Amino acid sequence: MDDELRDFLRHSLRSVWNIELLLLLSRHQGRAWTAGDLVRELRASDLVVSQGVEGLQQAGLIIAGTDGSYRYSPVTPDLDRLVQQLERVYRERPSTVTKALFSSPTDKLSTFADAFRLKKD
């Protein structure tokens, strides 16, 4: 997984529920989903779905219709490309995505700094 996708995960998605929600919407492009439909399909709570759609809207990944429905509609081709990349990685290696989502952005820096730490004999 590259750094661009890792940053996208941490800044735009922030939870496995949001990943699942986003990927469901992206797999069914063009379909409008009500919050109730999403709750049933994901077997999630109203709170999880409402927070998820709010976050995905703020990230520019989905839009809300005037009827209260939601559909996948990334604001840029780059966001769509990242979602498609996420789909592939999540399907093939879900644990890699989960680890990247929850790992600290300073992990690489800490690993690099540890290489220069002097060990006592």
C-alpha positions as CSV (number, residue, x, y, z in Angstrom):
1,M,0.0,0.0,0.0
2,D,1.4,3.3,-1.0
3,D,1.6,6.5,1.2
4,E,-1.1,8.3,-0.8
5,L,-3.6,5.5,-0.1
6,R,-2.5,5.4,3.5
7,D,-3.0,9.2,3.9
8,F,-6.4,8.9,2.2
9,L,-7.5,6.2,4.7
10,R,-6.4,8.2,7.7
11,H,-7.8,11.6,6.7
12,S,-10.9,10.7,4.8
13,L,-12.2,7.4,6.2
14,R,-11.0,6.9,9.7
15,S,-12.9,3.7,10.4
16,V,-13.6,0.3,9.0
17,W,-17.4,1.2,9.0
18,N,-16.6,4.1,6.7
19,I,-14.6,1.9,4.4
20,E,-17.4,-0.6,4.2
21,L,-19.9,2.2,3.6
22,L,-17.8,3.8,0.9
23,L,-17.1,0.6,-0.9
24,L,-20.8,-0.4,-0.9
25,L,-21.7,2.9,-2.5
26,S,-18.9,2.7,-5.0
27,R,-19.8,-0.8,-6.1
28,H,-23.3,0.4,-6.9
29,Q,-22.5,3.6,-8.6
30,G,-25.6,5.5,-9.7
31,R,-27.8,3.9,-7.2
32,A,-29.3,6.2,-4.5
33,W,-29.4,4.7,-1.0
34,T,-31.5,5.9,1.9
35,A,-30.0,5.9,5.3
36,G,-32.4,3.0,6.2
37,D,-31.2,1.0,3.1
38,L,-27.6,1.5,4.3
39,V,-28.4,0.5,7.9
40,R,-30.0,-2.7,6.6
41,E,-27.4,-3.6,4.0
42,L,-24.4,-3.0,6.3
43,R,-26.3,-4.3,9.4
44,A,-25.1,-1.1,11.1
45,S,-26.7,1.3,13.5
46,D,-28.4,4.6,12.5
47,L,-25.5,6.4,14.3
48,V,-22.8,4.6,12.4
49,V,-24.4,5.3,9.1
50,S,-25.3,8.9,9.8
51,Q,-21.7,9.7,11.0
52,G,-20.3,7.7,8.0
53,V,-22.3,9.5,5.4
54,E,-21.5,12.9,7.0
55,G,-17.8,12.1,6.9
56,L,-17.9,10.8,3.3
57,Q,-19.7,13.9,2.2
58,Q,-17.1,16.1,3.8
59,A,-14.4,14.1,2.1
60,G,-16.1,14.8,-1.3
61,L,-16.8,11.1,-1.9
62,I,-20.6,11.0,-1.8
63,I,-23.5,13.4,-2.3
64,A,-26.9,13.7,-0.7
65,G,-30.0,13.9,-2.9
66,T,-32.8,16.3,-2.2
67,D,-34.8,13.2,-1.1
68,G,-32.3,12.4,1.6
69,S,-30.7,9.6,-0.3
70,Y,-26.9,9.2,-0.9
71,R,-24.8,8.0,-3.8
72,Y,-21.2,7.7,-4.7
73,S,-19.9,10.8,-6.5
74,P,-16.2,11.6,-5.9
75,V,-15.4,15.3,-6.6
76,T,-12.2,14.5,-8.5
77,P,-10.9,11.6,-10.6
78,D,-8.0,11.2,-8.2
79,L,-10.5,10.4,-5.4
80,D,-12.2,7.9,-7.6
81,R,-8.8,6.3,-8.4
82,L,-8.0,6.0,-4.7
83,V,-11.3,4.4,-4.0
84,Q,-10.8,1.9,-6.7
85,Q,-7.3,1.2,-5.4
86,L,-8.7,0.8,-1.9
87,E,-11.3,-1.7,-3.2
88,R,-8.5,-3.9,-4.7
89,V,-6.3,-3.8,-1.6
90,Y,-9.2,-4.3,0.8
91,R,-10.5,-7.3,-1.2
92,E,-7.0,-8.9,-1.4
93,R,-5.5,-7.9,2.0
94,P,-8.1,-6.5,4.4
95,S,-5.7,-6.7,7.4
96,T,-3.2,-4.5,5.6
97,V,-5.9,-1.8,5.2
98,T,-7.0,-2.1,8.8
99,K,-3.4,-1.9,10.1
100,A,-2.7,1.2,7.9
101,L,-5.9,2.8,9.1
102,F,-5.0,2.5,12.8
103,S,-1.2,2.8,12.6
104,S,0.3,6.1,13.7
105,P,1.7,8.3,11.0
106,T,4.8,8.6,13.1
107,D,5.5,4.8,13.0
108,K,7.9,5.2,10.1
109,L,9.6,8.1,11.8
110,S,9.9,6.1,15.1
111,T,11.4,3.1,13.2
112,F,13.9,5.4,11.5
113,A,14.9,7.0,14.7
114,D,15.2,3.7,16.5
115,A,17.9,2.7,14.0
116,F,20.1,5.4,15.4
117,R,19.5,4.7,19.0
118,L,22.6,3.6,20.9
119,K,22.3,0.4,22.8
120,K,23.9,-0.1,26.1
121,D,26.1,-3.2,26.4
